[in-house]
Amino acid sequence: MTFDYIERNELLYPNIVIEDADRIEALGKYGKLRLEYLHSQSRRCIENC
C-alpha cells in the first residue's frame, strides 16, 4: 500500500481519499468516528499552517 503525501511547512501529511461509499459503510461506528476526526484535524491543520 502506498500513499501520496502533501508537504506543508516542511511536514508531510498523507493524502487519504476513500472513493467508494460502500467502503465507508463497512467501517462501522468507530471507524466512521475516526475518519471524521482525521478529516477535522487535517482541515484544522491546513487552515492553521
Backbone bond lengths (Angstrom), bond angles and torsions (degrees), N, CA, C in turn:
res aa  C-N    CA-C-N  psi(-1)  N-CA   C-N-CA  omega(-1)  CA-C   N-CA-C  phi
1 M - - - 1.442 - - 1.526 107.91 -
2 T 1.305 116.17 129.21 1.460 120.30 178.08 1.524 108.96 -122.59
3 F 1.307 115.15 151.43 1.452 121.76 179.80 1.519 109.52 -125.46
4 D 1.307 115.36 149.60 1.455 121.19 169.20 1.515 106.72 -89.90
5 Y 1.317 116.01 148.13 1.452 120.15 -178.82 1.518 110.16 -122.69
6 I 1.328 115.03 148.81 1.460 122.71 176.65 1.522 106.59 -110.04
7 E 1.318 116.93 130.64 1.460 120.37 -179.96 1.520 109.41 -97.67
8 R 1.314 116.22 125.43 1.465 123.44 176.92 1.519 107.74 -135.20
9 N 1.313 116.77 120.97 1.472 121.97 178.82 1.524 111.66 52.04
10 E 1.319 115.98 46.28 1.459 124.15 177.04 1.527 113.87 65.71
11 L 1.329 117.94 17.23 1.459 122.59 174.89 1.518 108.58 -117.49
12 L 1.322 116.62 144.70 1.450 121.28 179.48 1.521 109.67 -102.20
13 Y 1.341 116.05 129.12 1.451 122.82 177.85 1.528 108.34 -117.27
14 P 1.335 117.97 133.87 1.471 118.33 179.73 1.526 110.86 -69.16
15 N 1.309 115.29 139.27 1.457 121.64 177.40 1.525 107.18 -95.67
16 I 1.319 116.99 91.24 1.460 122.91 -175.29 1.518 109.41 -100.58
17 V 1.322 116.23 123.37 1.462 122.34 -179.69 1.523 108.32 -132.16
18 I 1.322 116.50 129.24 1.461 121.24 173.89 1.516 106.74 -106.80
19 E 1.323 115.88 114.00 1.459 120.35 -174.50 1.528 113.59 -90.40
20 D 1.306 117.60 -22.59 1.456 121.11 -173.60 1.527 109.71 -102.61
21 A 1.335 117.31 119.04 1.467 121.73 -178.30 1.529 111.75 -63.03
22 D 1.332 118.07 -30.59 1.464 120.50 178.68 1.525 111.55 -64.25
23 R 1.309 116.59 -33.39 1.461 119.89 178.96 1.522 111.12 -68.69
24 I 1.328 116.68 -33.77 1.462 120.61 177.16 1.522 109.62 -66.59
25 E 1.331 117.11 -41.39 1.464 120.93 178.69 1.527 111.01 -63.16
26 A 1.318 118.06 -30.64 1.457 122.06 -178.37 1.530 112.22 -77.23
27 L 1.323 118.27 -8.37 1.457 120.96 -178.13 1.527 112.11 -68.72
28 G 1.287 118.03 -32.64 1.457 120.99 -176.34 1.520 110.87 87.39
29 K 1.315 115.25 -179.50 1.466 121.38 -174.42 1.527 112.05 -61.98
30 Y 1.330 117.55 -52.41 1.455 120.74 -174.48 1.522 111.86 -75.06
31 G 1.309 117.63 -29.30 1.456 120.73 174.26 1.512 111.45 -64.79
32 K 1.337 116.21 -41.51 1.462 120.51 177.96 1.528 110.80 -66.65
33 L 1.331 116.41 -39.65 1.468 119.35 177.79 1.530 110.59 -62.82
34 R 1.322 117.01 -41.39 1.464 121.46 178.54 1.524 110.72 -64.41
35 L 1.315 117.12 -43.03 1.454 121.45 178.67 1.533 110.87 -61.87
36 E 1.316 116.15 -43.05 1.461 120.64 178.07 1.529 110.69 -63.11
37 Y 1.331 116.53 -41.61 1.466 121.09 178.14 1.528 110.89 -62.46
38 L 1.331 117.14 -45.83 1.461 120.45 -179.66 1.527 111.23 -62.03
39 H 1.323 117.42 -40.47 1.464 120.49 178.06 1.520 110.83 -65.20
40 S 1.318 118.46 -41.30 1.463 120.33 -179.40 1.520 110.72 -67.43
41 Q 1.328 117.93 -38.03 1.460 121.11 179.45 1.524 111.16 -69.79
42 S 1.319 117.40 -39.40 1.464 118.90 -180.00 1.523 110.21 -67.12
43 R 1.325 117.60 -38.84 1.468 120.20 176.79 1.530 110.32 -63.28
44 R 1.307 116.01 -43.04 1.453 121.06 -179.23 1.520 110.21 -63.06
45 C 1.326 116.77 -42.07 1.454 120.67 -179.89 1.529 110.65 -67.35
46 I 1.321 116.57 -42.63 1.471 120.22 -179.69 1.517 110.47 -64.16
47 E 1.329 116.86 -37.90 1.462 120.37 179.71 1.525 111.17 -69.82
48 N 1.338 117.58 -34.92 1.460 121.27 -176.63 1.520 113.33 -88.90
49 C 1.309 118.15 -17.86 1.483 120.37 -177.01 1.510 111.90 -81.10
